[in-house]
Amino acid sequence: MNKVILMGRLTRDPEVRYSQGSNQTAVARFSVAVDRRFKRDGEPDADFFNCTAFGRQAEFVERYLHKGVKILVVGRVQNDNYTNKDGQMVYSVRIMVDEIEFAESKNASGDNSNYMGGNNSRPEPSGAGDGFMNIPDGIDEELPFN
């Protein structure tokens, strides 16, 4: 089985081209930055994956995705090896996209055009960055569970 699921943000605007011939097919190429779960000093905070989508998925990418948008990608890993001009084999992989979904609402994403630029104006959630929101004191009575 060859299946991969990634959640991350587009590092740049996608490139979309159409194949030649009578049945033109859209081909979209984009890169997704996926935060590493565990970070060590001196190592990168994210991994970058090159992705390719075809047909309706590529048209979706062209219409709705841009740099900084957080998406969920389901696809498969494919070797993208080639021989460079010096005759050396270059090994790489590409994610061939089967499904794409938004991973946050439009309002939550705000203007992420500065993503990867280090000047993201979105405020960090309160807390230690553990993904949980703080519940104000005295609200316990309103919660449907205890």
Salt bridges, closest charged atoms under 4 A:
GLU43 OE1 - ARG36 NH1 3.45
ASP47 OD1 - ARG36 NH2 2.69
ASP80 OD2 - ARG94 NE 3.20
ASP98 OD1 - ARG76 NH1 3.33
GLU104 OE2 - ARG9 NH1 2.88
GLU104 OE2 - ARG122 NH1 3.75
